[in-house]
Amino acid sequence: MDPRPAMPNVVLPSGEAIPALGQGSWHMAEARSRREEEISALRAGIELGMTLIDTAEMYADGAAEELVGTAIEGRRDEVFLVSKVLPSNASAAGTVEACQRSLRRLGTDHLDLYLLHWRGRVPLAETVAGFDALKRAGTIRHWGVSNFDVSDLAELIGLPGGDDVQVNQVLYNLSRRGPEYDLLPWSQDRGIVTMAYSPVEQGRLLKHPVINRVAARHAATPAQVALSWVLGQPGQPGQPGQPGQPRMNAVPKAGTPAHVLEDRGAVTLELTGTDLRELDAAFPPPVRKEPLSML
Ligand SMILES: NC(=O)c1ccc[n+]([C@@H]2O[C@H](COP(=O)([O-])OP(=O)(O)OC[C@H]3O[C@@H](n4cnc5c(N)ncnc54)[C@H](OP(=O)(O)O)[C@@H]3O)[C@@H](O)[C@H]2O)c1
């Protein structure tokens, strides 16, 4: 029996629960020499309950989707599979065609969540029409967006069918706290789940002295501190006697099983008030609107 505490869930507006900690795949499938280890890492994550896997048609020009397809072969039903359409493909018909290509590379007949990677020139109504057609055909189960700031989300949910959006995947971590000013509370008020990408700032946070000091206090690692901080962002308050519901999901990318195991440990790391105050001093929260950054 796995002695680890269960993976906490985040609940989508549809009512479906997804794991709070998932796995990213950007920069996977870029080096042949790392392929087997990357596949092992994704499989280890599935074993550990990090069953949400995030990929995109853009990553390694489709090769990341192929690698994810290999990693999930025979276990598709255990995985909540997320992919993204490029804005240049996101017309009504183009979204459907891009999705079909992604499905072929992933070796599956459906996606659990399909995101618009970022906003481009195609009118949002067209992309929503494409998502809607895919959903009605059972090709995708849910759809969402990525790199949308408040004004983009407001426009989206004002469109016919636009309020079906489930997730906004954005850059959010200790060094990228701008979304706390308005985007996170705005999304939370409307039940839209925020999925934090680059939660360890692509590794750049891991050398920070304050994060290392907090980690040492808990005999934890810097990656665990950075991830625990993201997962601990306020969610729905709990009913009396029941824990609150997190509204934040994170998709760290780990290319080795050892990193995946370490990242999984973030779920049980509880940061104290002292930890949070030290982190706030080193990474101050926003005091004014900051435009959403992207990587
Ligand atoms: N929607 C968007 O526009 C967008 C943009 C960026 C990212 N994303 C998604 O979010 C995912 C995560 O973001 P990201 O890949 O940019 O950055 P990230 O997850 O913040 O960082 C990934 C880096 O951290 C390292 N790492 C992970 N766990 C570690 C650990 N325990 N100890 C030491 N190093 C560790 C990885 O190294 P190893 O590989 O050696 O383990 C990798 O170099 C992406 O893979 C992608 O799926 C989406």
Ligand as a Chemical Component Dictionary entry (heavy atoms), coordinates in Angstrom:
data_LIG
# 
_chem_comp.id                   LIG 
_chem_comp.type                 NON-POLYMER 
_chem_comp.pdbx_formal_charge   0 
_chem_comp.three_letter_code    LIG 
# 
loop_
_chem_comp_atom.comp_id 
_chem_comp_atom.atom_id 
_chem_comp_atom.alt_atom_id 
_chem_comp_atom.type_symbol 
_chem_comp_atom.charge 
_chem_comp_atom.model_Cartn_x 
_chem_comp_atom.model_Cartn_y 
_chem_comp_atom.model_Cartn_z 
_chem_comp_atom.pdbx_ordinal 
LIG N1  N1  N 0  0.605  27.545 -21.365 1  
LIG C1  C1  C 0  1.812  28.015 -21.552 2  
LIG O1  O1  O 0  2.032  29.005 -22.256 3  
LIG C2  C2  C 0  2.959  27.320 -20.869 4  
LIG C3  C3  C 0  4.207  27.954 -20.792 5  
LIG C4  C4  C 0  5.236  27.301 -20.114 6  
LIG C5  C5  C 0  4.999  26.051 -19.548 7  
LIG N2  N2  N 1  3.783  25.445 -19.677 8  
LIG C6  C6  C 0  3.517  24.086 -19.113 9  
LIG O2  O2  O 0  3.938  24.075 -17.753 10 
LIG C7  C7  C 0  4.921  23.071 -17.569 11 
LIG C8  C8  C 0  5.905  23.471 -16.503 12 
LIG O3  O3  O 0  6.572  24.663 -16.843 13 
LIG P1  P1  P 0  8.104  24.681 -17.309 14 
LIG O4  O4  O 0  8.481  23.386 -17.887 15 
LIG O5  O5  O -1 8.249  25.912 -18.148 16 
LIG O6  O6  O 0  8.891  25.004 -15.966 17 
LIG P2  P2  P 0  8.955  24.393 -14.477 18 
LIG O7  O7  O 0  8.057  23.268 -14.299 19 
LIG O8  O8  O 0  8.844  25.584 -13.566 20 
LIG O9  O9  O 0  10.482 23.935 -14.407 21 
LIG C9  C9  C 0  10.976 22.853 -15.128 22 
LIG C10 C10 C 0  12.447 22.724 -14.767 23 
LIG O10 O10 O 0  12.552 22.457 -13.368 24 
LIG C11 C11 C 0  13.338 21.314 -13.166 25 
LIG N3  N3  N 0  12.811 20.584 -11.999 26 
LIG C12 C12 C 0  11.561 20.112 -11.804 27 
LIG N4  N4  N 0  11.477 19.496 -10.610 28 
LIG C13 C13 C 0  12.702 19.598 -10.045 29 
LIG C14 C14 C 0  13.247 19.141 -8.826  30 
LIG N5  N5  N 0  12.507 18.493 -7.937  31 
LIG N6  N6  N 0  14.552 19.421 -8.566  32 
LIG C15 C15 C 0  15.314 20.094 -9.463  33 
LIG N7  N7  N 0  14.860 20.538 -10.636 34 
LIG C16 C16 C 0  13.555 20.283 -10.934 35 
LIG C17 C17 C 0  13.260 20.498 -14.418 36 
LIG O11 O11 O 0  14.446 19.766 -14.580 37 
LIG P3  P3  P 0  14.443 18.251 -15.143 38 
LIG O12 O12 O 0  13.767 18.294 -16.468 39 
LIG O13 O13 O 0  15.897 17.918 -15.188 40 
LIG O14 O14 O 0  13.701 17.415 -14.138 41 
LIG C18 C18 C 0  13.136 21.588 -15.490 42 
LIG O15 O15 O 0  14.422 22.037 -15.871 43 
LIG C19 C19 C 0  5.531  22.926 -18.961 44 
LIG O16 O16 O 0  6.297  21.734 -19.068 45 
LIG C20 C20 C 0  4.305  22.986 -19.811 46 
LIG O17 O17 O 0  3.623  21.755 -19.787 47 
LIG C21 C21 C 0  2.756  26.075 -20.307 48 
# 
loop_
_chem_comp_bond.comp_id 
_chem_comp_bond.atom_id_1 
_chem_comp_bond.atom_id_2 
_chem_comp_bond.value_order 
_chem_comp_bond.pdbx_ordinal 
LIG N1  C1  SING 1  
LIG C1  O1  DOUB 2  
LIG C1  C2  SING 3  
LIG C2  C3  SING 4  
LIG C2  C21 DOUB 5  
LIG C3  C4  DOUB 6  
LIG C4  C5  SING 7  
LIG C5  N2  DOUB 8  
LIG N2  C6  SING 9  
LIG N2  C21 SING 10 
LIG C6  O2  SING 11 
LIG C6  C20 SING 12 
LIG O2  C7  SING 13 
LIG C7  C8  SING 14 
LIG C7  C19 SING 15 
LIG C8  O3  SING 16 
LIG O3  P1  SING 17 
LIG P1  O4  DOUB 18 
LIG P1  O5  SING 19 
LIG P1  O6  SING 20 
LIG O6  P2  SING 21 
LIG P2  O7  DOUB 22 
LIG P2  O8  SING 23 
LIG P2  O9  SING 24 
LIG O9  C9  SING 25 
LIG C9  C10 SING 26 
LIG C10 O10 SING 27 
LIG C10 C18 SING 28 
LIG O10 C11 SING 29 
LIG C11 N3  SING 30 
LIG C11 C17 SING 31 
LIG N3  C12 SING 32 
LIG N3  C16 SING 33 
LIG C12 N4  DOUB 34 
LIG N4  C13 SING 35 
LIG C13 C14 SING 36 
LIG C13 C16 DOUB 37 
LIG C14 N5  SING 38 
LIG C14 N6  DOUB 39 
LIG N6  C15 SING 40 
LIG C15 N7  DOUB 41 
LIG N7  C16 SING 42 
LIG C17 O11 SING 43 
LIG C17 C18 SING 44 
LIG O11 P3  SING 45 
LIG P3  O12 DOUB 46 
LIG P3  O13 SING 47 
LIG P3  O14 SING 48 
LIG C18 O15 SING 49 
LIG C19 O16 SING 50 
LIG C19 C20 SING 51 
LIG C20 O17 SING 52 
# 
